[in-house]
Amino acid sequence: MTTAFATPKPDFSRTPSREGDRIIQFREALREAMTEEMRKDERVFLMGEEVAYYNGAYKVSQGMLEEFGDKRIIDTPISESGFAGLAIGAAMYGLRPIVEFMSWSFSLVAADAILNNAPKMLYMSGGQWGCPIVFRGNDGAGGQLGSTHSWCVEALFSNVPGLKMAIPSNPYDAKGLLKTAILDDDPVFFLESERMLGDKGHVPEEEYYIPFGQAHHMREGSDCTLISWGRPVHFCAEAAEELSGDGIECDVLDMRTVRPLDIDSVI
């Protein structure tokens, strides 16, 4: 177990194939990422509404309570401001919390904590300590949910100095990016899509990490470039395929992270 404040850096040298026989759901990829890092580092813990005894509102944390116990898989009251602040204090003390927002729409309740405190901690302390914390949960349109559950918050939050933001579009990236986020010494906003949690894709059994700030060039074309992240990447891929039938070949670029933004790949 890692007990000191220092945290191993992710090894980006392993780049397993995106193809293979092991097909799992998006939610399972997220669960594997958290489970693998929690097994290696006892400072990592998960907290949020219904993450423990209900196995997660969307079953992302299913089975994790049985393995790690209620000291590391922690059910919280319906109080985003309260448990976000608690997690920030824990991160300042040397722990590495993962906070699940049932919906990123609800993160507005905790806006002061997650935007005005966590990202500025390193600066305000003169570099003495940071805030290694992952805020994750569902972003964007929900299934049969109201507009108060369906905000896309990346435009609101991605310009805040001091934080990083990852938005995966598939199970492979979801696992690799989340593992990187957990090891990051800065606060990471990890935006998932409730409507993608059942999506299936290849996720290799071998351990791997995906670096922030490196887009995935998922389709090549010479006529125009479609740039997106998260769930809309699939709409871009569908559009590119249809345009191909008309003789128009499109690049499709999956940004993976919007902070840092891989502007070189865009250009």
Stockholm file with secondary structure:
# STOCKHOLM 1.0

chainA/1-267         MTTAFATPKPDFSRTPSREGDRIIQFREALREAMTEEMRKDERVFLMGEEVAYYNGAYKVSQGMLEEFGDKRIIDTPISESGFAGLAIGAAMYGLRPIVEFMSWSFSLVAADAILNNAPKMLYMSGGQWGCPIVFRGNDGAGGQLGSTHSWCVEALFSNVPGLKMAIPSNPYDAKGLLKTAILDDDPVFFLESERMLGDKGHVPEEEYYIPFGQAHHMREGSDCTLISWGRPVHFCAEAAEELSGDGIECDVLDMRTVRPLDIDSVI
#=GR chainA/1-267 SS CCCSSCCCCCCTTCCCCSCSSCEEEHHHHHHHHHHHHHHHCTTEEEEETTSSTTCCTTSTTTTHHHHHCTTTEEECCSCHHHHHHHHHHHHHHTCEEEEEESCGGGGGGGHIIIIIIGGGHHHHTTTSCCCCCEEEEECSCCTTCCGGGCCCCHHHHTTSTTCEEECCSSHHHHHHHHHHHHHCSSCEEEEECGGGTTCEEECCSSCCCCCTTCCEEEECCSSEEEEECSTHHHHHHHHHHHHHTTTCCEEEEECSEEETBCHHHHC
#=GC SS_cons         CCCSSCCCCCCTTCCCCSCSSCEEEHHHHHHHHHHHHHHHCTTEEEEETTSSTTCCTTSTTTTHHHHHCTTTEEECCSCHHHHHHHHHHHHHHTCEEEEEESCGGGGGGGHIIIIIIGGGHHHHTTTSCCCCCEEEEECSCCTTCCGGGCCCCHHHHTTSTTCEEECCSSHHHHHHHHHHHHHCSSCEEEEECGGGTTCEEECCSSCCCCCTTCCEEEECCSSEEEEECSTHHHHHHHHHHHHHTTTCCEEEEECSEEETBCHHHHC
//
